Amino acid sequence: MKPRIHPVSRPVVFRDRAGGAAFLTRSTADSDQRVEWEDGNTYPVIDVEISSASHPFYTGRGRVVDTAGRVERFERRYGKRENPTD
């Protein structure tokens, strides 16, 4: 690695505003806001709108799209192919 070209990586707290969760990780991002973490140290905090704690894909609250109904409707409308390998 070349010296003096990489950004500084530091511990940062990311706080999910929607889910109320917070996690400590390393990042090159910095913030003027600070928060005291569970270990007693103070870290920069970055508020995010959504994270894995509140995203529907990770929480299981997402919708399932009915693709089978779309395929059947397409086949009724335009017919099935005679030879699907063509």
Order of alpha helices (4+ residues) and beta strands (2+ residues): beta-beta-beta-beta-alpha-alpha
